[in-house]
């Protein structure tokens, strides 16, 4: 007999969704608006594979000019 009080296993939110560096609206959910830092797995709840994909896509978008995290980072440091 299964334990009825045991929490169901958590599923990754992005499994089955293609992560692309051009989807800035999706990627911005995983970046702090105050510091520009990427949230970790314990905050996002993503699996290891998708966390790496999101991190890679955010960095790629930043390099190609899709995201401007440097401005958010420098403005919070000066305050």
C-alpha positions as CSV (number, residue, x, y, z in Angstrom):
1,X,0.0,0.0,0.0
2,X,1.4,3.4,-1.0
3,X,1.9,6.2,1.5
4,X,-1.0,8.6,1.0
5,X,0.9,11.5,2.7
6,X,3.9,11.3,0.5
7,X,4.2,14.3,-1.9
8,X,3.9,13.4,-5.6
9,X,7.2,13.7,-7.4
10,X,7.8,17.2,-8.8
11,X,8.0,17.5,-12.6
12,X,10.1,19.9,-14.5
13,X,8.1,22.8,-15.9
14,X,10.0,23.1,-19.1
15,X,10.3,19.4,-20.0
16,X,8.7,19.1,-23.4
17,X,9.2,22.8,-24.3
18,X,11.9,23.9,-26.6
19,X,14.2,26.5,-24.9
20,X,15.4,29.1,-27.4
21,X,17.5,32.2,-26.9
22,X,15.1,34.3,-28.9
23,X,12.2,33.7,-26.5
24,X,13.2,36.5,-24.1
25,X,9.9,36.5,-22.3
26,X,10.4,32.9,-21.2
27,X,14.0,33.4,-20.3
28,X,13.3,36.5,-18.2
29,X,11.4,34.4,-15.7
30,X,14.7,32.7,-14.7
31,X,16.7,35.9,-14.2
32,X,16.5,38.2,-11.2
33,X,15.2,41.6,-12.2
34,X,17.3,43.4,-9.5
35,X,20.7,41.8,-10.1
36,X,20.5,40.2,-13.5
37,X,21.7,36.9,-12.0
38,X,20.3,33.5,-13.2
39,X,18.2,31.7,-10.6
40,X,19.5,28.3,-9.4
41,X,17.7,25.0,-9.6
42,X,16.5,25.1,-6.1
43,X,14.5,28.3,-7.0
44,X,13.4,27.4,-10.5
45,X,12.5,23.8,-9.9
46,X,13.9,22.7,-13.3
47,X,15.7,19.4,-13.9
48,X,19.4,19.5,-14.5
49,X,19.2,19.2,-18.3
50,X,16.7,22.1,-18.7
51,X,18.6,24.3,-16.2
52,X,21.7,23.9,-18.3
53,X,19.7,24.7,-21.5
54,X,18.1,27.8,-19.9
55,X,21.5,29.0,-18.6
56,X,23.1,28.5,-22.0
57,X,20.2,30.3,-23.8
58,X,20.3,33.3,-21.4
59,X,24.1,33.7,-21.9
60,X,23.6,33.3,-25.7
61,X,20.8,36.0,-25.7
62,X,23.0,38.3,-23.6
63,X,26.0,37.9,-26.0
64,X,23.8,38.4,-29.1
65,X,22.0,41.4,-27.6
66,X,18.6,39.9,-26.8
67,X,19.0,40.6,-23.1
68,X,20.7,43.5,-21.3
69,X,21.5,42.0,-17.9
70,X,24.6,44.1,-17.5
71,X,22.6,47.3,-17.1
72,X,20.5,45.8,-14.3
73,X,23.6,44.5,-12.6
74,X,25.5,47.8,-12.6
75,X,22.5,49.8,-11.5
76,X,21.9,47.7,-8.4
77,X,25.6,47.8,-7.5
78,X,25.7,51.6,-7.5
79,X,22.5,51.9,-5.3
